[in-house]
Amino acid sequence: MENRELKFKTNINCGGCIASVKPHLDKANEISHWKVDTGSKDKVLTVTSDGATEQQVIDIVEQAGFKIEPINS
């Protein structure tokens, strides 16, 4: 399966928040890379999915205690 990029609007807005969500996203085998643009208004989380679905990413971030919604591109 090819990698695809998923983008989400979140409330992950600082280094401490990134540190909180990092172990959750890092342990998901279906995610090959992720980053949060804390400088953007929408705190965009970009995930390079190696098989993870949009819903799986949403579940992971919500379990970490953050709000997330998909950005339809």
Contacts in CASP RR format, 6 or more apart in sequence:
PFRMAT RR
TARGET T0000
AUTHOR 0000-0000-0000
METHOD contacts of the structure
MODEL  1
MENRELKFKTNINCGGCIASVKPHLDKANEISHWKVDTGSKDKVLTVTSD
GATEQQVIDIVEQAGFKIEPINS
1 50 0 8 1.000
1 51 0 8 1.000
3 32 0 8 1.000
3 48 0 8 1.000
3 49 0 8 1.000
3 50 0 8 1.000
4 48 0 8 1.000
4 49 0 8 1.000
4 51 0 8 1.000
5 46 0 8 1.000
5 47 0 8 1.000
5 48 0 8 1.000
5 49 0 8 1.000
6 46 0 8 1.000
6 47 0 8 1.000
6 49 0 8 1.000
6 52 0 8 1.000
6 54 0 8 1.000
6 57 0 8 1.000
6 70 0 8 1.000
7 44 0 8 1.000
7 45 0 8 1.000
7 46 0 8 1.000
7 47 0 8 1.000
7 70 0 8 1.000
7 71 0 8 1.000
7 73 0 8 1.000
8 44 0 8 1.000
8 45 0 8 1.000
8 47 0 8 1.000
8 57 0 8 1.000
8 58 0 8 1.000
8 61 0 8 1.000
8 68 0 8 1.000
8 69 0 8 1.000
8 70 0 8 1.000
8 71 0 8 1.000
9 42 0 8 1.000
9 43 0 8 1.000
9 44 0 8 1.000
9 45 0 8 1.000
9 68 0 8 1.000
9 69 0 8 1.000
9 70 0 8 1.000
9 71 0 8 1.000
10 36 0 8 1.000
10 42 0 8 1.000
10 43 0 8 1.000
10 44 0 8 1.000
10 45 0 8 1.000
10 61 0 8 1.000
10 66 0 8 1.000
10 67 0 8 1.000
10 68 0 8 1.000
10 69 0 8 1.000
11 17 0 8 1.000
11 43 0 8 1.000
11 66 0 8 1.000
11 67 0 8 1.000
11 68 0 8 1.000
12 18 0 8 1.000
12 21 0 8 1.000
12 36 0 8 1.000
12 38 0 8 1.000
12 43 0 8 1.000
12 45 0 8 1.000
12 61 0 8 1.000
12 66 0 8 1.000
13 38 0 8 1.000
13 43 0 8 1.000
14 38 0 8 1.000
15 38 0 8 1.000
17 36 0 8 1.000
17 38 0 8 1.000
17 66 0 8 1.000
18 36 0 8 1.000
18 38 0 8 1.000
20 64 0 8 1.000
20 65 0 8 1.000
20 66 0 8 1.000
21 36 0 8 1.000
21 61 0 8 1.000
21 64 0 8 1.000
21 66 0 8 1.000
24 60 0 8 1.000
24 61 0 8 1.000
24 63 0 8 1.000
24 64 0 8 1.000
25 31 0 8 1.000
25 34 0 8 1.000
25 47 0 8 1.000
25 57 0 8 1.000
25 60 0 8 1.000
25 61 0 8 1.000
25 64 0 8 1.000
28 52 0 8 1.000
28 56 0 8 1.000
28 57 0 8 1.000
28 60 0 8 1.000
29 50 0 8 1.000
30 49 0 8 1.000
30 50 0 8 1.000
30 51 0 8 1.000
30 52 0 8 1.000
30 56 0 8 1.000
31 47 0 8 1.000
31 48 0 8 1.000
31 49 0 8 1.000
31 50 0 8 1.000
31 52 0 8 1.000
31 57 0 8 1.000
32 48 0 8 1.000
32 49 0 8 1.000
32 50 0 8 1.000
33 47 0 8 1.000
33 48 0 8 1.000
34 45 0 8 1.000
34 46 0 8 1.000
34 47 0 8 1.000
34 48 0 8 1.000
35 45 0 8 1.000
35 46 0 8 1.000
36 43 0 8 1.000
36 44 0 8 1.000
36 45 0 8 1.000
36 46 0 8 1.000
37 43 0 8 1.000
37 44 0 8 1.000
37 46 0 8 1.000
42 71 0 8 1.000
44 71 0 8 1.000
45 57 0 8 1.000
45 61 0 8 1.000
45 68 0 8 1.000
47 57 0 8 1.000
49 57 0 8 1.000
54 70 0 8 1.000
57 68 0 8 1.000
58 68 0 8 1.000
58 69 0 8 1.000
58 70 0 8 1.000
61 68 0 8 1.000
62 68 0 8 1.000
END
